[in-house]
Amino acid sequence: MPTNQQAFKKLEEKMISLFQSEDFLLACRNVTGETACLIVARKDQYVWWFSVGDCVLYLFHQELALLGQNQLNQRQFYEWIGEVNTFELGVPCYSVGIRELRTGKNRLFLTTDGLIECPNEPYANPASIYHSFTDPEVDERVVTSMLESIKNHHVRDSTTIITWSIEVSKETTMPSDQ
C-alpha cells in the first residue's frame, strides 16, 4: 500500500495526465463555454486538492478559526477547463496542495463562486459559513438553508456545495514549545 505522500503524488500525476490527454482536450474543444474544477481527496489525517479556476475549498476547525484561517486554496480567475482551456497552454495552470487536518472535528467545505459572490454577500466571509454548522446532525438542513438564502438574495451564478466532517484522533503537528 502506498504511503500518503505517494498516493497524493500519484493522484496529481493522474489528474494532469487526464487533463492533458489528447482525447480530453479534443472533447473540450467541442464544447461551448468553460468551467472550473476542484477535486479533493482525504487519506488519514491529510487532505489533498487539485484546483482549476474559481472554486473554493475551506477547512473549518476550532483551532484554525481562532487564528482566522479557513481557506485552503486561492480562487483563480482566468483559469478554465472547456472551450478555453488552461491545459492547452505551453505550461498548464492549476494549483495543488496538501494539508494536515487538526486533531478533533474538521469540516471540509467546497463551493463555487455563486455562494461567495451572492448579492448582499451573506457568505462572503468564511466565518459566516463556519458558524452555520453548529450541530453536526443537521448538515443537510444547513446546506439547504444556505441555498435558499442565496436564492432569496437573487444569486447570479450557479452554486454547488459539498461538505463533510472528519474526526481526527491522531495527534497533529504543534509548535515545539507546546
Secondary structure, 3 states (H helix, E strand, C coil): CCCHHHHHHHHHHHHHHHHHCHHHHHHHHCCCCEECEEEEEEECCEEEEEEECCEEEEEECHHHHHCCCCECCCCCCCCCEECCCHHHCCCCCCEEEEEECCCEEEEEEEEEHHHHCCCCCCCCCHHHHHCCCCCHHHHHHHHHHHHHHHHHCCCCCCCCEEEEEEEECCCCCCCCCC
